[in-house]
Amino acid sequence: MEKTHITHFNDGFVFLGHGIIRKRGPRGSVRPVTTIPWEKYQGFAEQLVRQLSGNYSMNRMDMVESLNRQLTGWTTLYQYTDHAATLFSKLDRTVFWKRGYWLVHKYRRGFRSLMRDHIRAPEPGRATTWVLQGRNSRGRYGEVTLRRLVTSRKGRFTWRTPMENP
């Protein structure tokens, strides 16, 4: 009973980590809108900042791979939400600069020299990001780019069999 409560649809509610509220559209029609709850965003951002605020002994390639896995999972979870681009851009900015300061602290170099060496577009038409080359802890040599949430596409939900589901 402590988890269950009854609320009006106009007041909104959080269901399975998504904020759901009813809003009026530009033509006067009313429709449900899903958003990312602010608490979920803050919790995830704090988790990433904690991860990038210490553990300077970790391999830089493994750190980027770990960040990419977490960012991919989070964007996949919220790919169908409305108005996600604003929170995606905030989180993207936070991770981008925090990653830079992590590298500055790890290698004791100036920020400008690190940016000159490691920031570029991984391929034409993509956002500039941290591109690192080297060996990971498993001994494989390669290039790893930090995932940018700015380039994440919004998913469009469609019913596969609309007659079966009212």
Chimera marker file (.cmm) of the C-alpha trace (Angstrom):
<marker_set name="trace">
<marker id="1" x="0.000" y="0.000" z="0.000" r="1" g="1" b="0" radius="0.5"/>
<marker id="2" x="2.879" y="2.420" z="0.609" r="1" g="1" b="0" radius="0.5"/>
<marker id="3" x="3.983" y="2.134" z="-3.042" r="1" g="1" b="0" radius="0.5"/>
<marker id="4" x="0.506" y="2.358" z="-4.562" r="1" g="1" b="0" radius="0.5"/>
<marker id="5" x="-1.366" y="5.643" z="-4.770" r="1" g="1" b="0" radius="0.5"/>
<marker id="6" x="-4.141" y="7.035" z="-6.914" r="1" g="1" b="0" radius="0.5"/>
<marker id="7" x="-3.494" y="10.257" z="-8.794" r="1" g="1" b="0" radius="0.5"/>
<marker id="8" x="-5.197" y="12.189" z="-11.547" r="1" g="1" b="0" radius="0.5"/>
<marker id="9" x="-3.713" y="11.795" z="-15.025" r="1" g="1" b="0" radius="0.5"/>
<marker id="10" x="-3.275" y="15.575" z="-15.343" r="1" g="1" b="0" radius="0.5"/>
<marker id="11" x="-1.035" y="15.592" z="-12.249" r="1" g="1" b="0" radius="0.5"/>
<marker id="12" x="1.288" y="13.041" z="-13.806" r="1" g="1" b="0" radius="0.5"/>
<marker id="13" x="2.973" y="9.998" z="-12.359" r="1" g="1" b="0" radius="0.5"/>
<marker id="14" x="6.146" y="7.944" z="-12.687" r="1" g="1" b="0" radius="0.5"/>
<marker id="15" x="5.760" y="4.452" z="-14.105" r="1" g="1" b="0" radius="0.5"/>
<marker id="16" x="8.725" y="2.138" z="-14.747" r="1" g="1" b="0" radius="0.5"/>
<marker id="17" x="11.158" y="5.050" z="-14.579" r="1" g="1" b="0" radius="0.5"/>
<marker id="18" x="9.256" y="7.236" z="-17.063" r="1" g="1" b="0" radius="0.5"/>
<marker id="19" x="7.318" y="10.361" z="-16.137" r="1" g="1" b="0" radius="0.5"/>
<marker id="20" x="3.880" y="10.355" z="-17.750" r="1" g="1" b="0" radius="0.5"/>
<marker id="21" x="1.616" y="13.391" z="-17.927" r="1" g="1" b="0" radius="0.5"/>
<marker id="22" x="-1.214" y="14.608" z="-20.133" r="1" g="1" b="0" radius="0.5"/>
<marker id="23" x="-0.562" y="17.802" z="-22.081" r="1" g="1" b="0" radius="0.5"/>
<marker id="24" x="-2.464" y="19.867" z="-24.572" r="1" g="1" b="0" radius="0.5"/>
<marker id="25" x="-0.958" y="19.954" z="-28.051" r="1" g="1" b="0" radius="0.5"/>
<marker id="26" x="-0.657" y="22.949" z="-30.381" r="1" g="1" b="0" radius="0.5"/>
<marker id="27" x="-4.034" y="22.278" z="-32.000" r="1" g="1" b="0" radius="0.5"/>
<marker id="28" x="-5.888" y="21.786" z="-28.747" r="1" g="1" b="0" radius="0.5"/>
<marker id="29" x="-5.784" y="17.994" z="-28.689" r="1" g="1" b="0" radius="0.5"/>
<marker id="30" x="-4.822" y="16.310" z="-25.451" r="1" g="1" b="0" radius="0.5"/>
<marker id="31" x="-2.201" y="13.580" z="-25.524" r="1" g="1" b="0" radius="0.5"/>
<marker id="32" x="0.023" y="11.700" z="-23.065" r="1" g="1" b="0" radius="0.5"/>
<marker id="33" x="3.648" y="12.803" z="-22.903" r="1" g="1" b="0" radius="0.5"/>
<marker id="34" x="6.474" y="10.699" z="-21.475" r="1" g="1" b="0" radius="0.5"/>
<marker id="35" x="9.507" y="12.395" z="-19.995" r="1" g="1" b="0" radius="0.5"/>
<marker id="36" x="12.658" y="11.514" z="-18.089" r="1" g="1" b="0" radius="0.5"/>
<marker id="37" x="12.077" y="12.194" z="-14.375" r="1" g="1" b="0" radius="0.5"/>
<marker id="38" x="14.514" y="14.753" z="-12.985" r="1" g="1" b="0" radius="0.5"/>
<marker id="39" x="15.456" y="12.412" z="-10.113" r="1" g="1" b="0" radius="0.5"/>
<marker id="40" x="16.477" y="9.670" z="-12.577" r="1" g="1" b="0" radius="0.5"/>
<marker id="41" x="18.616" y="12.135" z="-14.525" r="1" g="1" b="0" radius="0.5"/>
<marker id="42" x="20.290" y="13.459" z="-11.382" r="1" g="1" b="0" radius="0.5"/>
<marker id="43" x="20.996" y="9.979" z="-10.045" r="1" g="1" b="0" radius="0.5"/>
<marker id="44" x="22.574" y="8.820" z="-13.289" r="1" g="1" b="0" radius="0.5"/>
<marker id="45" x="24.613" y="12.013" z="-13.682" r="1" g="1" b="0" radius="0.5"/>
<marker id="46" x="25.911" y="11.722" z="-10.094" r="1" g="1" b="0" radius="0.5"/>
<marker id="47" x="26.870" y="8.098" z="-10.718" r="1" g="1" b="0" radius="0.5"/>
<marker id="48" x="28.901" y="9.061" z="-13.783" r="1" g="1" b="0" radius="0.5"/>
<marker id="49" x="30.534" y="12.009" z="-12.025" r="1" g="1" b="0" radius="0.5"/>
<marker id="50" x="31.533" y="9.747" z="-9.110" r="1" g="1" b="0" radius="0.5"/>
<marker id="51" x="33.021" y="7.286" z="-11.582" r="1" g="1" b="0" radius="0.5"/>
<marker id="52" x="35.000" y="10.067" z="-13.296" r="1" g="1" b="0" radius="0.5"/>
<marker id="53" x="36.103" y="11.721" z="-10.039" r="1" g="1" b="0" radius="0.5"/>
<marker id="54" x="38.468" y="8.997" z="-8.938" r="1" g="1" b="0" radius="0.5"/>
<marker id="55" x="40.135" y="5.756" z="-9.886" r="1" g="1" b="0" radius="0.5"/>
<marker id="56" x="42.879" y="7.357" z="-11.958" r="1" g="1" b="0" radius="0.5"/>
<marker id="57" x="44.743" y="4.053" z="-12.107" r="1" g="1" b="0" radius="0.5"/>
<marker id="58" x="42.109" y="2.571" z="-14.431" r="1" g="1" b="0" radius="0.5"/>
<marker id="59" x="43.054" y="2.102" z="-18.072" r="1" g="1" b="0" radius="0.5"/>
<marker id="60" x="41.751" y="5.044" z="-20.122" r="1" g="1" b="0" radius="0.5"/>
<marker id="61" x="40.412" y="2.774" z="-22.881" r="1" g="1" b="0" radius="0.5"/>
<marker id="62" x="38.508" y="0.613" z="-20.386" r="1" g="1" b="0" radius="0.5"/>
<marker id="63" x="37.061" y="3.740" z="-18.784" r="1" g="1" b="0" radius="0.5"/>
<marker id="64" x="35.674" y="4.956" z="-22.126" r="1" g="1" b="0" radius="0.5"/>
<marker id="65" x="34.261" y="1.519" z="-22.928" r="1" g="1" b="0" radius="0.5"/>
<marker id="66" x="32.560" y="1.412" z="-19.519" r="1" g="1" b="0" radius="0.5"/>
<marker id="67" x="31.119" y="4.906" z="-20.011" r="1" g="1" b="0" radius="0.5"/>
<marker id="68" x="29.902" y="4.007" z="-23.498" r="1" g="1" b="0" radius="0.5"/>
<marker id="69" x="28.093" y="0.919" z="-22.198" r="1" g="1" b="0" radius="0.5"/>
<marker id="70" x="26.357" y="2.933" z="-19.484" r="1" g="1" b="0" radius="0.5"/>
<marker id="71" x="25.418" y="5.790" z="-21.824" r="1" g="1" b="0" radius="0.5"/>
<marker id="72" x="24.116" y="3.403" z="-24.473" r="1" g="1" b="0" radius="0.5"/>
<marker id="73" x="21.947" y="1.597" z="-21.951" r="1" g="1" b="0" radius="0.5"/>
<marker id="74" x="20.526" y="4.841" z="-20.574" r="1" g="1" b="0" radius="0.5"/>
<marker id="75" x="19.729" y="6.285" z="-23.989" r="1" g="1" b="0" radius="0.5"/>
<marker id="76" x="18.151" y="3.006" z="-25.089" r="1" g="1" b="0" radius="0.5"/>
<marker id="77" x="15.933" y="3.065" z="-22.011" r="1" g="1" b="0" radius="0.5"/>
<marker id="78" x="14.752" y="6.618" z="-22.716" r="1" g="1" b="0" radius="0.5"/>
<marker id="79" x="14.798" y="6.625" z="-26.532" r="1" g="1" b="0" radius="0.5"/>
<marker id="80" x="10.994" y="6.804" z="-26.799" r="1" g="1" b="0" radius="0.5"/>
<marker id="81" x="10.484" y="9.656" z="-24.334" r="1" g="1" b="0" radius="0.5"/>
<marker id="82" x="9.451" y="13.141" z="-25.393" r="1" g="1" b="0" radius="0.5"/>
<marker id="83" x="11.696" y="16.168" z="-24.776" r="1" g="1" b="0" radius="0.5"/>
<marker id="84" x="14.724" y="13.948" z="-24.005" r="1" g="1" b="0" radius="0.5"/>
<marker id="85" x="17.126" y="16.077" z="-26.055" r="1" g="1" b="0" radius="0.5"/>
<marker id="86" x="17.512" y="18.712" z="-23.329" r="1" g="1" b="0" radius="0.5"/>
<marker id="87" x="18.540" y="16.218" z="-20.653" r="1" g="1" b="0" radius="0.5"/>
<marker id="88" x="20.662" y="14.285" z="-23.145" r="1" g="1" b="0" radius="0.5"/>
<marker id="89" x="22.592" y="17.461" z="-23.988" r="1" g="1" b="0" radius="0.5"/>
<marker id="90" x="23.111" y="18.312" z="-20.293" r="1" g="1" b="0" radius="0.5"/>
<marker id="91" x="24.388" y="14.830" z="-19.540" r="1" g="1" b="0" radius="0.5"/>
<marker id="92" x="26.527" y="14.867" z="-22.673" r="1" g="1" b="0" radius="0.5"/>
<marker id="93" x="28.185" y="18.117" z="-21.640" r="1" g="1" b="0" radius="0.5"/>
<marker id="94" x="28.806" y="16.833" z="-18.120" r="1" g="1" b="0" radius="0.5"/>
<marker id="95" x="30.409" y="13.579" z="-19.254" r="1" g="1" b="0" radius="0.5"/>
<marker id="96" x="32.444" y="15.274" z="-22.009" r="1" g="1" b="0" radius="0.5"/>
<marker id="97" x="34.096" y="17.805" z="-19.687" r="1" g="1" b="0" radius="0.5"/>
<marker id="98" x="34.391" y="15.480" z="-16.706" r="1" g="1" b="0" radius="0.5"/>
<marker id="99" x="36.159" y="12.964" z="-18.957" r="1" g="1" b="0" radius="0.5"/>
<marker id="100" x="38.578" y="15.698" z="-20.009" r="1" g="1" b="0" radius="0.5"/>
<marker id="101" x="39.392" y="16.607" z="-16.416" r="1" g="1" b="0" radius="0.5"/>
<marker id="102" x="39.869" y="12.912" z="-15.612" r="1" g="1" b="0" radius="0.5"/>
<marker id="103" x="42.488" y="12.700" z="-18.386" r="1" g="1" b="0" radius="0.5"/>
<marker id="104" x="44.160" y="15.935" z="-17.211" r="1" g="1" b="0" radius="0.5"/>
<marker id="105" x="44.470" y="14.577" z="-13.696" r="1" g="1" b="0" radius="0.5"/>
<marker id="106" x="45.647" y="11.146" z="-14.852" r="1" g="1" b="0" radius="0.5"/>
<marker id="107" x="48.374" y="12.378" z="-17.232" r="1" g="1" b="0" radius="0.5"/>
<marker id="108" x="49.193" y="15.694" z="-15.517" r="1" g="1" b="0" radius="0.5"/>
<marker id="109" x="49.055" y="17.586" z="-18.796" r="1" g="1" b="0" radius="0.5"/>
<marker id="110" x="47.388" y="20.810" z="-19.754" r="1" g="1" b="0" radius="0.5"/>
<marker id="111" x="43.789" y="20.705" z="-20.886" r="1" g="1" b="0" radius="0.5"/>
<marker id="112" x="44.543" y="22.473" z="-24.174" r="1" g="1" b="0" radius="0.5"/>
<marker id="113" x="47.263" y="20.022" z="-25.171" r="1" g="1" b="0" radius="0.5"/>
<marker id="114" x="44.988" y="17.059" z="-24.410" r="1" g="1" b="0" radius="0.5"/>
<marker id="115" x="42.180" y="18.610" z="-26.434" r="1" g="1" b="0" radius="0.5"/>
<marker id="116" x="44.537" y="19.231" z="-29.336" r="1" g="1" b="0" radius="0.5"/>
<marker id="117" x="45.646" y="15.597" z="-29.328" r="1" g="1" b="0" radius="0.5"/>
<marker id="118" x="42.412" y="13.752" z="-28.573" r="1" g="1" b="0" radius="0.5"/>
<marker id="119" x="39.338" y="15.749" z="-29.632" r="1" g="1" b="0" radius="0.5"/>
<marker id="120" x="38.094" y="15.304" z="-33.176" r="1" g="1" b="0" radius="0.5"/>
<marker id="121" x="35.150" y="13.972" z="-35.138" r="1" g="1" b="0" radius="0.5"/>
<marker id="122" x="35.433" y="10.164" z="-35.318" r="1" g="1" b="0" radius="0.5"/>
<marker id="123" x="33.971" y="10.188" z="-38.838" r="1" g="1" b="0" radius="0.5"/>
<marker id="124" x="32.525" y="12.845" z="-41.151" r="1" g="1" b="0" radius="0.5"/>
<marker id="125" x="29.156" y="14.150" z="-40.022" r="1" g="1" b="0" radius="0.5"/>
<marker id="126" x="29.547" y="13.072" z="-36.372" r="1" g="1" b="0" radius="0.5"/>
<marker id="127" x="29.934" y="15.287" z="-33.302" r="1" g="1" b="0" radius="0.5"/>
<marker id="128" x="33.453" y="15.977" z="-32.062" r="1" g="1" b="0" radius="0.5"/>
<marker id="129" x="34.408" y="13.922" z="-29.046" r="1" g="1" b="0" radius="0.5"/>
<marker id="130" x="37.303" y="12.320" z="-27.195" r="1" g="1" b="0" radius="0.5"/>
<marker id="131" x="39.049" y="9.839" z="-29.497" r="1" g="1" b="0" radius="0.5"/>
<marker id="132" x="41.682" y="7.750" z="-27.731" r="1" g="1" b="0" radius="0.5"/>
<marker id="133" x="44.138" y="5.253" z="-29.142" r="1" g="1" b="0" radius="0.5"/>
<marker id="134" x="46.029" y="2.640" z="-27.217" r="1" g="1" b="0" radius="0.5"/>
<marker id="135" x="45.793" y="-0.740" z="-25.543" r="1" g="1" b="0" radius="0.5"/>
<marker id="136" x="43.016" y="-1.770" z="-23.221" r="1" g="1" b="0" radius="0.5"/>
<marker id="137" x="43.517" y="-4.072" z="-20.224" r="1" g="1" b="0" radius="0.5"/>
<marker id="138" x="42.958" y="-7.153" z="-22.420" r="1" g="1" b="0" radius="0.5"/>
<marker id="139" x="45.930" y="-6.189" z="-24.578" r="1" g="1" b="0" radius="0.5"/>
<marker id="140" x="44.040" y="-5.217" z="-27.741" r="1" g="1" b="0" radius="0.5"/>
<marker id="141" x="45.206" y="-2.119" z="-29.553" r="1" g="1" b="0" radius="0.5"/>
<marker id="142" x="42.600" y="0.124" z="-31.101" r="1" g="1" b="0" radius="0.5"/>
<marker id="143" x="40.715" y="3.392" z="-31.128" r="1" g="1" b="0" radius="0.5"/>
<marker id="144" x="37.819" y="4.195" z="-28.817" r="1" g="1" b="0" radius="0.5"/>
<marker id="145" x="35.522" y="7.212" z="-29.057" r="1" g="1" b="0" radius="0.5"/>
<marker id="146" x="33.405" y="8.540" z="-26.234" r="1" g="1" b="0" radius="0.5"/>
<marker id="147" x="29.732" y="8.239" z="-27.144" r="1" g="1" b="0" radius="0.5"/>
<marker id="148" x="27.966" y="11.562" z="-27.580" r="1" g="1" b="0" radius="0.5"/>
<marker id="149" x="24.297" y="11.679" z="-26.657" r="1" g="1" b="0" radius="0.5"/>
<marker id="150" x="23.763" y="14.597" z="-29.030" r="1" g="1" b="0" radius="0.5"/>
<marker id="151" x="23.858" y="12.121" z="-31.908" r="1" g="1" b="0" radius="0.5"/>
<marker id="152" x="21.253" y="9.798" z="-30.335" r="1" g="1" b="0" radius="0.5"/>
<marker id="153" x="18.137" y="9.425" z="-32.420" r="1" g="1" b="0" radius="0.5"/>
<marker id="154" x="14.655" y="9.473" z="-30.982" r="1" g="1" b="0" radius="0.5"/>
<marker id="155" x="12.877" y="6.166" z="-31.386" r="1" g="1" b="0" radius="0.5"/>
<marker id="156" x="9.353" y="6.088" z="-32.744" r="1" g="1" b="0" radius="0.5"/>
<marker id="157" x="7.024" y="3.591" z="-31.157" r="1" g="1" b="0" radius="0.5"/>
<marker id="158" x="4.578" y="1.863" z="-33.492" r="1" g="1" b="0" radius="0.5"/>
<marker id="159" x="2.225" y="-0.993" z="-32.825" r="1" g="1" b="0" radius="0.5"/>
<marker id="160" x="3.138" y="-4.111" z="-34.782" r="1" g="1" b="0" radius="0.5"/>
<marker id="161" x="-0.392" y="-5.508" z="-34.765" r="1" g="1" b="0" radius="0.5"/>
<marker id="162" x="-2.779" y="-2.679" z="-33.907" r="1" g="1" b="0" radius="0.5"/>
<marker id="163" x="-5.901" y="-4.860" z="-34.150" r="1" g="1" b="0" radius="0.5"/>
<marker id="164" x="-4.769" y="-7.122" z="-31.293" r="1" g="1" b="0" radius="0.5"/>
<marker id="165" x="-4.144" y="-4.329" z="-28.807" r="1" g="1" b="0" radius="0.5"/>
<marker id="166" x="-6.993" y="-1.902" z="-28.163" r="1" g="1" b="0" radius="0.5"/>
<link id1="1" id2="2" r="1" g="1" b="0" radius="0.2"/>
<link id1="2" id2="3" r="1" g="1" b="0" radius="0.2"/>
<link id1="3" id2="4" r="1" g="1" b="0" radius="0.2"/>
<link id1="4" id2="5" r="1" g="1" b="0" radius="0.2"/>
<link id1="5" id2="6" r="1" g="1" b="0" radius="0.2"/>
<link id1="6" id2="7" r="1" g="1" b="0" radius="0.2"/>
<link id1="7" id2="8" r="1" g="1" b="0" radius="0.2"/>
<link id1="8" id2="9" r="1" g="1" b="0" radius="0.2"/>
<link id1="9" id2="10" r="1" g="1" b="0" radius="0.2"/>
<link id1="10" id2="11" r="1" g="1" b="0" radius="0.2"/>
<link id1="11" id2="12" r="1" g="1" b="0" radius="0.2"/>
<link id1="12" id2="13" r="1" g="1" b="0" radius="0.2"/>
<link id1="13" id2="14" r="1" g="1" b="0" radius="0.2"/>
<link id1="14" id2="15" r="1" g="1" b="0" radius="0.2"/>
<link id1="15" id2="16" r="1" g="1" b="0" radius="0.2"/>
<link id1="16" id2="17" r="1" g="1" b="0" radius="0.2"/>
<link id1="17" id2="18" r="1" g="1" b="0" radius="0.2"/>
<link id1="18" id2="19" r="1" g="1" b="0" radius="0.2"/>
<link id1="19" id2="20" r="1" g="1" b="0" radius="0.2"/>
<link id1="20" id2="21" r="1" g="1" b="0" radius="0.2"/>
<link id1="21" id2="22" r="1" g="1" b="0" radius="0.2"/>
<link id1="22" id2="23" r="1" g="1" b="0" radius="0.2"/>
<link id1="23" id2="24" r="1" g="1" b="0" radius="0.2"/>
<link id1="24" id2="25" r="1" g="1" b="0" radius="0.2"/>
<link id1="25" id2="26" r="1" g="1" b="0" radius="0.2"/>
<link id1="26" id2="27" r="1" g="1" b="0" radius="0.2"/>
<link id1="27" id2="28" r="1" g="1" b="0" radius="0.2"/>
<link id1="28" id2="29" r="1" g="1" b="0" radius="0.2"/>
<link id1="29" id2="30" r="1" g="1" b="0" radius="0.2"/>
<link id1="30" id2="31" r="1" g="1" b="0" radius="0.2"/>
<link id1="31" id2="32" r="1" g="1" b="0" radius="0.2"/>
<link id1="32" id2="33" r="1" g="1" b="0" radius="0.2"/>
<link id1="33" id2="34" r="1" g="1" b="0" radius="0.2"/>
<link id1="34" id2="35" r="1" g="1" b="0" radius="0.2"/>
<link id1="35" id2="36" r="1" g="1" b="0" radius="0.2"/>
<link id1="36" id2="37" r="1" g="1" b="0" radius="0.2"/>
<link id1="37" id2="38" r="1" g="1" b="0" radius="0.2"/>
<link id1="38" id2="39" r="1" g="1" b="0" radius="0.2"/>
<link id1="39" id2="40" r="1" g="1" b="0" radius="0.2"/>
<link id1="40" id2="41" r="1" g="1" b="0" radius="0.2"/>
<link id1="41" id2="42" r="1" g="1" b="0" radius="0.2"/>
<link id1="42" id2="43" r="1" g="1" b="0" radius="0.2"/>
<link id1="43" id2="44" r="1" g="1" b="0" radius="0.2"/>
<link id1="44" id2="45" r="1" g="1" b="0" radius="0.2"/>
<link id1="45" id2="46" r="1" g="1" b="0" radius="0.2"/>
<link id1="46" id2="47" r="1" g="1" b="0" radius="0.2"/>
<link id1="47" id2="48" r="1" g="1" b="0" radius="0.2"/>
<link id1="48" id2="49" r="1" g="1" b="0" radius="0.2"/>
<link id1="49" id2="50" r="1" g="1" b="0" radius="0.2"/>
<link id1="50" id2="51" r="1" g="1" b="0" radius="0.2"/>
<link id1="51" id2="52" r="1" g="1" b="0" radius="0.2"/>
<link id1="52" id2="53" r="1" g="1" b="0" radius="0.2"/>
<link id1="53" id2="54" r="1" g="1" b="0" radius="0.2"/>
<link id1="54" id2="55" r="1" g="1" b="0" radius="0.2"/>
<link id1="55" id2="56" r="1" g="1" b="0" radius="0.2"/>
<link id1="56" id2="57" r="1" g="1" b="0" radius="0.2"/>
<link id1="57" id2="58" r="1" g="1" b="0" radius="0.2"/>
<link id1="58" id2="59" r="1" g="1" b="0" radius="0.2"/>
<link id1="59" id2="60" r="1" g="1" b="0" radius="0.2"/>
<link id1="60" id2="61" r="1" g="1" b="0" radius="0.2"/>
<link id1="61" id2="62" r="1" g="1" b="0" radius="0.2"/>
<link id1="62" id2="63" r="1" g="1" b="0" radius="0.2"/>
<link id1="63" id2="64" r="1" g="1" b="0" radius="0.2"/>
<link id1="64" id2="65" r="1" g="1" b="0" radius="0.2"/>
<link id1="65" id2="66" r="1" g="1" b="0" radius="0.2"/>
<link id1="66" id2="67" r="1" g="1" b="0" radius="0.2"/>
<link id1="67" id2="68" r="1" g="1" b="0" radius="0.2"/>
<link id1="68" id2="69" r="1" g="1" b="0" radius="0.2"/>
<link id1="69" id2="70" r="1" g="1" b="0" radius="0.2"/>
<link id1="70" id2="71" r="1" g="1" b="0" radius="0.2"/>
<link id1="71" id2="72" r="1" g="1" b="0" radius="0.2"/>
<link id1="72" id2="73" r="1" g="1" b="0" radius="0.2"/>
<link id1="73" id2="74" r="1" g="1" b="0" radius="0.2"/>
<link id1="74" id2="75" r="1" g="1" b="0" radius="0.2"/>
<link id1="75" id2="76" r="1" g="1" b="0" radius="0.2"/>
<link id1="76" id2="77" r="1" g="1" b="0" radius="0.2"/>
<link id1="77" id2="78" r="1" g="1" b="0" radius="0.2"/>
<link id1="78" id2="79" r="1" g="1" b="0" radius="0.2"/>
<link id1="79" id2="80" r="1" g="1" b="0" radius="0.2"/>
<link id1="80" id2="81" r="1" g="1" b="0" radius="0.2"/>
<link id1="81" id2="82" r="1" g="1" b="0" radius="0.2"/>
<link id1="82" id2="83" r="1" g="1" b="0" radius="0.2"/>
<link id1="83" id2="84" r="1" g="1" b="0" radius="0.2"/>
<link id1="84" id2="85" r="1" g="1" b="0" radius="0.2"/>
<link id1="85" id2="86" r="1" g="1" b="0" radius="0.2"/>
<link id1="86" id2="87" r="1" g="1" b="0" radius="0.2"/>
<link id1="87" id2="88" r="1" g="1" b="0" radius="0.2"/>
<link id1="88" id2="89" r="1" g="1" b="0" radius="0.2"/>
<link id1="89" id2="90" r="1" g="1" b="0" radius="0.2"/>
<link id1="90" id2="91" r="1" g="1" b="0" radius="0.2"/>
<link id1="91" id2="92" r="1" g="1" b="0" radius="0.2"/>
<link id1="92" id2="93" r="1" g="1" b="0" radius="0.2"/>
<link id1="93" id2="94" r="1" g="1" b="0" radius="0.2"/>
<link id1="94" id2="95" r="1" g="1" b="0" radius="0.2"/>
<link id1="95" id2="96" r="1" g="1" b="0" radius="0.2"/>
<link id1="96" id2="97" r="1" g="1" b="0" radius="0.2"/>
<link id1="97" id2="98" r="1" g="1" b="0" radius="0.2"/>
<link id1="98" id2="99" r="1" g="1" b="0" radius="0.2"/>
<link id1="99" id2="100" r="1" g="1" b="0" radius="0.2"/>
<link id1="100" id2="101" r="1" g="1" b="0" radius="0.2"/>
<link id1="101" id2="102" r="1" g="1" b="0" radius="0.2"/>
<link id1="102" id2="103" r="1" g="1" b="0" radius="0.2"/>
<link id1="103" id2="104" r="1" g="1" b="0" radius="0.2"/>
<link id1="104" id2="105" r="1" g="1" b="0" radius="0.2"/>
<link id1="105" id2="106" r="1" g="1" b="0" radius="0.2"/>
<link id1="106" id2="107" r="1" g="1" b="0" radius="0.2"/>
<link id1="107" id2="108" r="1" g="1" b="0" radius="0.2"/>
<link id1="108" id2="109" r="1" g="1" b="0" radius="0.2"/>
<link id1="109" id2="110" r="1" g="1" b="0" radius="0.2"/>
<link id1="110" id2="111" r="1" g="1" b="0" radius="0.2"/>
<link id1="111" id2="112" r="1" g="1" b="0" radius="0.2"/>
<link id1="112" id2="113" r="1" g="1" b="0" radius="0.2"/>
<link id1="113" id2="114" r="1" g="1" b="0" radius="0.2"/>
<link id1="114" id2="115" r="1" g="1" b="0" radius="0.2"/>
<link id1="115" id2="116" r="1" g="1" b="0" radius="0.2"/>
<link id1="116" id2="117" r="1" g="1" b="0" radius="0.2"/>
<link id1="117" id2="118" r="1" g="1" b="0" radius="0.2"/>
<link id1="118" id2="119" r="1" g="1" b="0" radius="0.2"/>
<link id1="119" id2="120" r="1" g="1" b="0" radius="0.2"/>
<link id1="120" id2="121" r="1" g="1" b="0" radius="0.2"/>
<link id1="121" id2="122" r="1" g="1" b="0" radius="0.2"/>
<link id1="122" id2="123" r="1" g="1" b="0" radius="0.2"/>
<link id1="123" id2="124" r="1" g="1" b="0" radius="0.2"/>
<link id1="124" id2="125" r="1" g="1" b="0" radius="0.2"/>
<link id1="125" id2="126" r="1" g="1" b="0" radius="0.2"/>
<link id1="126" id2="127" r="1" g="1" b="0" radius="0.2"/>
<link id1="127" id2="128" r="1" g="1" b="0" radius="0.2"/>
<link id1="128" id2="129" r="1" g="1" b="0" radius="0.2"/>
<link id1="129" id2="130" r="1" g="1" b="0" radius="0.2"/>
<link id1="130" id2="131" r="1" g="1" b="0" radius="0.2"/>
<link id1="131" id2="132" r="1" g="1" b="0" radius="0.2"/>
<link id1="132" id2="133" r="1" g="1" b="0" radius="0.2"/>
<link id1="133" id2="134" r="1" g="1" b="0" radius="0.2"/>
<link id1="134" id2="135" r="1" g="1" b="0" radius="0.2"/>
<link id1="135" id2="136" r="1" g="1" b="0" radius="0.2"/>
<link id1="136" id2="137" r="1" g="1" b="0" radius="0.2"/>
<link id1="137" id2="138" r="1" g="1" b="0" radius="0.2"/>
<link id1="138" id2="139" r="1" g="1" b="0" radius="0.2"/>
<link id1="139" id2="140" r="1" g="1" b="0" radius="0.2"/>
<link id1="140" id2="141" r="1" g="1" b="0" radius="0.2"/>
<link id1="141" id2="142" r="1" g="1" b="0" radius="0.2"/>
<link id1="142" id2="143" r="1" g="1" b="0" radius="0.2"/>
<link id1="143" id2="144" r="1" g="1" b="0" radius="0.2"/>
<link id1="144" id2="145" r="1" g="1" b="0" radius="0.2"/>
<link id1="145" id2="146" r="1" g="1" b="0" radius="0.2"/>
<link id1="146" id2="147" r="1" g="1" b="0" radius="0.2"/>
<link id1="147" id2="148" r="1" g="1" b="0" radius="0.2"/>
<link id1="148" id2="149" r="1" g="1" b="0" radius="0.2"/>
<link id1="149" id2="150" r="1" g="1" b="0" radius="0.2"/>
<link id1="150" id2="151" r="1" g="1" b="0" radius="0.2"/>
<link id1="151" id2="152" r="1" g="1" b="0" radius="0.2"/>
<link id1="152" id2="153" r="1" g="1" b="0" radius="0.2"/>
<link id1="153" id2="154" r="1" g="1" b="0" radius="0.2"/>
<link id1="154" id2="155" r="1" g="1" b="0" radius="0.2"/>
<link id1="155" id2="156" r="1" g="1" b="0" radius="0.2"/>
<link id1="156" id2="157" r="1" g="1" b="0" radius="0.2"/>
<link id1="157" id2="158" r="1" g="1" b="0" radius="0.2"/>
<link id1="158" id2="159" r="1" g="1" b="0" radius="0.2"/>
<link id1="159" id2="160" r="1" g="1" b="0" radius="0.2"/>
<link id1="160" id2="161" r="1" g="1" b="0" radius="0.2"/>
<link id1="161" id2="162" r="1" g="1" b="0" radius="0.2"/>
<link id1="162" id2="163" r="1" g="1" b="0" radius="0.2"/>
<link id1="163" id2="164" r="1" g="1" b="0" radius="0.2"/>
<link id1="164" id2="165" r="1" g="1" b="0" radius="0.2"/>
<link id1="165" id2="166" r="1" g="1" b="0" radius="0.2"/>
</marker_set>
